[in-house]
Amino acid sequence: MSWADIYPWRGPQAGEPVIRQIYDQVRGAIVQSALKPGERLPSSRDFARRLGVARASVVAAYDLLLAEGYAVGRPGSGTYVSGDLSGVAELKPTPPEAYEPAVVPPRVRELDEAALPTPQPEQRLFTTGRTLLDARAQDAWSRSTRRALRHLDPVHFGYSDPRGDHALRAAISDYLRAARGVICEPDQVIVTAGAQHAVDIAARVLLKDGDRVWMEDPGYPATRHALAAMGADIFHAPVDRHGIVVAAGVEAAPEARVAFVTPSHQYPLGMTLSMGRRMELLAWARAAGAWIVEDDYASEFRYTGPPLESLQGLDGGERVIYVGTLNKALFPGLRMGYMVAPKPLATALANARQLMDRQPPTLTQAIVLDFFREGHFAAHIRRRRLAYKAQRDALAGALEAQLGHLLEVDVPDQGMTLIAYLKGSGPDLEVEAAAAAGGVSVRAISRLYRQAQPRQGLMLGFSGFPERMMAGGVARLARALEA
């Protein structure tokens, strides 16, 4: 396709030769890079019809462009923008004029700090957030896609419910009741682009500038940046082996409006919030009239026993906004998650979602719904639990065998990452840099702390890499650490 087919060509105006107007218009599109080297220009017959001029005028204008090097002719094919424009004077770079640099708002710098690294075509070993779809899941997904494309309902060609397709929301609510003990109805489910999208929606609805909130320390940086963008006053609550220390939050910020927590698999350390702390957190929320946002981002993958009951289920759905994601359950490129809203907040959260992004993509929802209904999602989760457990064990075993003298490995019961704490082998940021130079991706956890004393450790992802790759990857990490 050539952009010349949709370029807004203008018909000639009175007062200047027609040939010159056509020539100037095409040359201007090339100089401004609206038409790129190698793109096909309209045929003289079609161009003349579009402009309402004689074909001979277009041919004459094209002859000028050919003579000056802007265009080339290909016998039997047509006229094209020249592939080599280096000799055209207007296209040679000119020295920039001196000007006062624009004042960059502080928020721009904050967003630069929050930005994730650019994904590489070949992801390095132990990169976090990756998944593996086996051949059965890929084949099932392809069949679901073909079925969705064969039945293009009118809803795919217009606007739809900002909460998402009702049938998909019903399937998600059925799944959450069965798998996570979430108490909900389809009208409480809102389809989002992922867990972070849901957290951002909740922050917009629940908070105003200066409101106090709790967040785990260490915690997920994207959540912290979302709260900071809302002007929230963040209390960074410490975390111990039982999860968030609720008593510290009650003592320091009892008036907080919202607590943002990851109770099933604390990010990044991996512990689960104990039952005592769960009840303590819910009691505080009820007494303070506060809300809890439960980010259950990796709940599907628990390796010892059944998945833990959700905080939302314990609460009865009154004060907890439950957040989940299919991007980790299936694959990151899907860009689909969900939130379960307490009934008093459901309309406000749906309205906020509509203002941000109007609605989730209907065709993608149709594919996911088919994948659910055919039983492929449940089967995929069962297989992934077994595979990820084997990958986790292979990584932990290789770390202990090759680097046990330098690392203390914390093997998690749940999730897609593990933490290896450094045994005095230097700052984890330096180890992260050395590993990157050696072709391995590990994440220093010290940067995720805000007020608590940071521990020196590395976060490694195991879910996105086959079991057979673990030992070799750890050997590369070992060479970096020894150096």
N, C-alpha and C positions, 0 to 999 in steps of 0.2 A: 504494500500500500504506500502511496505517495501522499504527503500532506498537501501537495498542490491540489488534490481533488477537493479539499475542504477549505482551502485558503480563501479569505473574503475578497476575491477579485472585484474591482470596481469598473464599471463601464466608463468609457472616455467622456471627458467634459469638454464643453465648447471653449475655444480660445487657444488650444495648443494642438499641434499635429497628433493625430491618433497613433501613428507608429511610435512616436516618442513617448506617449503616455503608457503604452503597453510595455515598451522597453524599460522605462523607469520603474514601473510597478513590479515587473519580474526581477529586475536587478535589485530593487530594494528588499524584496523577500529573501534573496540570496545573501545580501550583505548583512541583514539582520538575523541570519541563521534560521529564519522560519522555514526555509527550504535548505536541506543539507546536501553536501556533495553526494552525487550518485542518485539523487531522487529524480523520478521521471516528471517532466513537465507535461501539462495537458497537450493533447494532439492539437494541431493548428485548427482542424475543423471544429472540435469540441470547444476550444478556447474562443474561437470566433463566435460560435453560437452563444456561449455564456456571456460574452461581452457585448454582443449585438453589433459586431463590426464585420467588415469584409475579411474573408480568410487571407487575402493577399496582405492585409495590414499585419496580421499575426506572423505570417511567414517572414515579412520584412523585419519585424522586431526580433524574431528569433535569429535571423541572419546577423543582426548587429551583436546579439549576445554571443553567438558562435565566434564571430570575428574577434571579440574582445576577451575571449577566454572564460566567460561565465558559463557557457553551455557547450555540450558536445553532442554531435549527432551519431546515432547508431543505425545504420541501414537496416530497414525492415523492422525496427523496434521503436524509434521515436527520438525525441530530444530530451537530454538529461542535464541536470546541473553538473558542471565539471567536477571530476573527482579530485583534481589538483587545482586549488585556487590560490596557491602560494604567490603567483605572479600578478594577482589582481591588487591594485594599489589600495582600494578602499578596505580590503580585508587584512592588510598588514597591521599588526598591533601598533598603536600610538602611545607615547608616554602618558601616564595618567596625570591629570591636572592636580595641583596641590589643593587640598581642602581640609577643613577641620574635621577630625574624626568624630563620628557619632558617639554620643554618650550612651554607653550600654547600661540598661537598668540592672540593678543588683540581682533581680529574679533570673535574668538570663544566665548569669554566672552560676547561680544555684542549679538551674536546669542542666547546665553543662556538667556540673559535678554529679548530678543524678543519672546522667545518660549511661546506658549500658554499652559495653564495647560492641563494635560492629561485628556481626557474625561472620565467621570465616567460611569459605566454601567447604573446607575440610576441617571439621571440628576436632580439636585436640582431645586426647584422652583425658578423662575425668572432668570434662566440662559439665557443669550442672545444668539441670533443666531439660535434659535430653531424654527421649524415650525410644523404645524399639518396638516396631510392629512386626510380628512374624508373618510368614507367607499366608497363613490362614486369615489373619486379620486384614491384610492388604487385599486379599481376594474378596473377602466379604464386603469391605469398604467399596471396592470397585463395583460389585453387584448392586449395593445400595445406591451408589451414585447413578448407575445406569437406570435403575427403576425410577429414581427421582426425576431424571431427565426425560424419561418417557411420558411422565404425567405432569406436565407443566401447567399447574392450576393457575387460574386468573390472579391468585394472591401474589404470585411471583412477579407480576408486572405492575404492581401498584403499592400503595402504602398499606401497612398492616399494624397489628397490635404492638405497641412499643415493648410490652412485656415478653413478647415472643409467641410463637404458635401454641395454641391451647393444647393440642394433642401432645406436643413435645413437653410442655410444662407438666401435663398430667403424668407422662412417662417419667420425668425427672422426680416428681413428688413420690410416685410409687417406688422408685429406686431408693430414694433417700429414707423413706419410712422403713423399707426392708433392710437396707444395708447400714444405715447410720442412726436409726431411731429418731429421725427428725419428724416432728409433728407439724404437718402442713397440708394445705390444699393447693390445687393448681393455681388458684388466683393469688396465692402468696409468692409464687415462684416468678422471678424476673430473669430472663435470659440476658447474659452480658457477654462481653468479649473476653472475659477471663476474671480471675480472682481480683487482680489489681483494679480492673474497671469497676467491679462491685464495691471494693473498698473506697474508691474515689467517689462513687455515687453516694455511699453512706455518709462520708465526711461532708459532702455538700449539703445534704439534707439535715444532718444532726448538729452541725457546728456553725458558729459564727465567730467572727474575729475576737480573739482573746479567751475563748472557752478552754477550760482545762481538760486534758485527756491523759489517759494512761497508755503507755506503750512499753513492750518488753525491752530490756537492755541486757544483752544485745538483741537486735531486732532487724526486721526486713527494711532496708533503706528506702525502697520505693514507697512503702507505707508512711515512713517518716516524712518524706518529701511531699506526699499528698496532704498530710496533716499540716505541714508548715505552709503549704500553698494556701490553705484555708485560714491561716493566721492563728492556728491553735497554739495554746501554751502546753507544751508536751512535758509530762512527768515521765522520766525514763525509769520504770520500775525494775528493780534487780530481779534476776532469775537464779534459782538454785536447782538442786537435783529434783525438786518436786514441781518445778515450773515457776511461774510468776509469783513473787512474794506479795501476796495481797495485802498483808499487814503494813508493808512499807507504803503502798499506795494510799491506804486508808489514813495513815498517819500524816503523810506529806500532802496529799491532794484529795481529801474526802469529798470535796465538792465537784470532782471531775464529772463531765457530762457523758463521756464514752470511754470504754476500755477496749483497745484493739489487741487481740491475743491470738496465738496459734497453739491451742491446747493439745491437739492430737500429736503434733510433731513440731516442737518449738523451733522456730527459725532463729539462728542456724544450728543450735546445739543438739536438738533432736530428742530431748526428753518429753514425756507426756505429762500433762498437768494432773496431779494426784486428785483423787476423789475429794479429799478434805479441802484442798484449795479450790476445786470447782464449786463446792457448796459455799465456801467462804466468799468467792467472787460473786456468785448469784445473790447471796444475802446482802452484800454491799450494794449491788445494783438496785435491788428492790427497795432497800432502805433509803438510798440516795436519789431514787428516781432517775437513775442513769441507764445507759444502754451498753450492751456488749456486742462487739463485732467479732464473730468467731470465724477466723480464716482457716478452713479445713483443707488446705491446698494439696495434701498428699494422703488423704485418709484411706484411699482404696488399698494402699500397699502396707499392710501390717503382716509381719512374718511369724509372730508367736501368738496364736490364739485369734479369735475373731476381732474385727475392728472394734475400737472403743465406742461406747455410746456418746453421741454428740452432746456438747454443752447445751445446745438448743433443746434437745429432747429432755434433758433434766429440768430445764426451765419451763417446759411446756409451751415454748414459743412466745412467751410474753415480752421478754426484755432482750432477747438475743436475735441479732441479724446473722443468719448462717450463710457463709460464703464458700463456694466450691468451684472447681474448674475441671473441664474436660480436656484442657490442653496438656495436662500431665497424665491424665488417665489414658488419653489416646495419643495425640501428637501436638507439639507446640504450634504448628502452622494452622491448626484448626481455628484458633481464636474464638473459643466459646466457653463460657462458664455460666454461673447462675448464683443468685442470691435468694434466700427465703426470708421474706419480710414479716415481722410481727403485723397482725392485721391493722392496728392503728396507723402504721407507717407505709402500708403497701401502696396506696395511691400516690403519696408524695414521692416515694422512691421510683415508682414507674414514671411519674411526670418528669423527674430529674433525668432519668435515663433517656426519655424522649427528647429533652432539650439538648442533651449531649450528643446523641447519635441516632435520633429518630426511631430506629428499630433494628433488631438483629437481622442478618441476611436470611431471607426466607428459603432459598434453595439449600443453603448449608443446613438449616434446621430440618428440612425434609430428609436429607441424607442421614443425619444423626438419628432422627425418629425411626427411619427404616432400620438402621443399625441396632437400635434398642429393641424394636418390635420383633426382629428376627432372632433375638437371643444372642447376637454376636458380641454385644458389649459385656454382658455377664461372663461369657466364655473367655473373652479376651482378658478381662481382669483376673480370672482364675489362673490362666496360663502365665500372665505377667507376674503374678505374685510368686509363682514357683521360679520363674526365670530370674527375676530381680533378686530373690533370696540367694540363688546360686551365685549371681554376679556379686552381690554384697559379700558373701562368704569368701569368694575367690579373691576379691580385693583386700578384705581384712586379713586373710591368711598370707597373702603376698607381702603386705605391709609389715606384719609381725615377723615373718621369716627374714625379710631383707633389711628392714629398717626398725626392728624392735628395739635396738639400742639407742635410736634417736627419736622414735615416735611412740606415743601411747595411744593406741587405737580404741576409740569408743564405738562399739558395734551397735547400731540402733535397732530397735524392735520394729520400726516403721520408717517409711519415707524412701527417698531416692538418693540420699547423700549420707556420708559418714564424716566424722570429725577425727582427725589425728592430731593430738596435742604434741607440741615440741618439748623434748626433754633437754632444754637448755642449749639448743643448737643454733641460737641466734634469732633475731626478729623474724616473725613469720612473713612480713612484707618482703624481706630480702630473699627468703626461701621461695616465695611466689615468683619473684622476678627471675631467680636462678632456674626454677622449673620451666618458666615460659621460654627462657633461652634454650633449654634442653628439649623443647617441643612438647611439654606436658602442662596442662592447665589445672592448677590448684588455686584455691581462693583463701587468702589470709583472713582469718576471722577477727583479728584485732581491730580492723577498721570498722567493724559492725557495732562496736561498743560506743556508748556516748558518755556516760558518767561512771558506770561501774568499772572496776579495775580490769583491764582487758587481759584475757588469756591469749597465749601464743599458740596458734593451731592452724590447721589447714582443713578446708572443706573440699571433699572430693565427691564427684558424682559417679555413681556406678550404674544407673539405670539405662544409660544410652550406649553401653559398650558390651559386646559379647564376653562371656566368661573367659574365653581363651586369650583375650587381649590383656587381662589384668596383670599377669606376672611380668610381661614385657614392659608394660607401662610403668610399673613400680620400679623396674630396673633402671629405667630412664630417670625417674624421680630420684632414685638412690644416687645415681651419678651426680645429679645436680646438688643434692644435699651434702654429699661427701666433699664436693668442691667448695 
